[in-house]
Amino acid sequence: MLCITAIYPNDPESRFDAGYYLTSHAETARALLSPHGLTAIRTTIGTAALDGSPPPYWAVSEMHFTSRADFDAAIAANGDALFADIPNYTNVTPILQVSELAAA
């Protein structure tokens, strides 16, 4: 199982609208990408660092796909629309990582 992780750093002067992300962006992503092998989206919203200071990341979101080929097809078909929506919820460039889900 392929996992695409998007990490949104909480940089100085950055903003992140978690409400918009969860109710609009993630739901749009689910609708557009599910026909192309998306099996799940999991998102955590940062609330604080361990010492109580602001969180180092606004959010960490995982998209699970059946395969890399399915992810590539999903992004080819819908990536422009998803990336164009980013300014609606943040001014941060997400850090993206491709991983394989491992059993613990």
N, C-alpha and C positions, 0 to 999 in steps of 0.2 A: 504494500500500500504506500502510495506516494503522499508526502505531506509538504505543502507549501506554507512556510511561516512568514508572516508579515509582522515586523516589529517596528513600533512607532516611538522613537526616542523622545523623551520629554526635554527638549533643548530649551535654553533661554529664548524667550519671545515666541515660543511655539504655542499652538493651540490645537485642541482636539475636541470635537463635538461627539461625545460617546452616544448620546441619544440618536443623532442622525446616523452615525455609523451602524448602530444596532438595528434601528427600525427601517432605514432606507438602504444604505449601501450593502449591508450583509444580505438583506432580503433580495435585493436586485441581483447580487452575485449568485445567490442560491438559485434564483429563477433562471438566470442566463446560463449557468455552468452545470446545473444538474443533468440536463440532457447530454452533456459531454463527459460524464463520468465522475462528477463531484458527488461524494457520498456523505460529507459532513463539513460543517464549519463550527469551530470552537473558538471562542474569544474570551480573553480575560482583560478587564479594565483595571489599570493600575490605580491603587488608592494611596499607597505610601511605601517608602523604603522601610527596611527593618528598624531603622533608628527613628522612624516617625517623620522624617523629612519627605518632601514630595517624591513621588514615584520616579524611578529612572526611565520608565517607559509608560507612555500613555496607554498603550494597549499592545497585546500580542494576540494575533489571530492565526489560526491554522485552517487550511483548506485541505481536505483529504480527497484524493483522487485514486481511481482504480489503477492508473498507470501514468507514466510520463507522457506516453503518446496521447492519452486522453486529455491530460492537462494542456499539452501543446496545442491540440485541436480546439480546446475550450478558449484558450487565450487568443488563438488566431481568429476565432469567430467573434469574440466578445471583449478582448482586452482593451481595445480603444475606448469603449464605453465605460468600462470599469475604471481605467486610469483617468479618464476625463472627469470622473465624479470625485476624485480625491480632494480637490480644492474646496468642495462643499463641506468637508468635515475636518480638514487639517491643512496646515501649511508645512507639514513635515514630510520629507521623502522617506517612505518606508524602506527598511532594510529587508530584503527578501532572501529566503534560504530554501533550497530544495533538500528534502530529507526522506529517508525511508523510515516508516514506523517500525519500531522494534518492540518486542515483547519484554516486559519487565520481569 
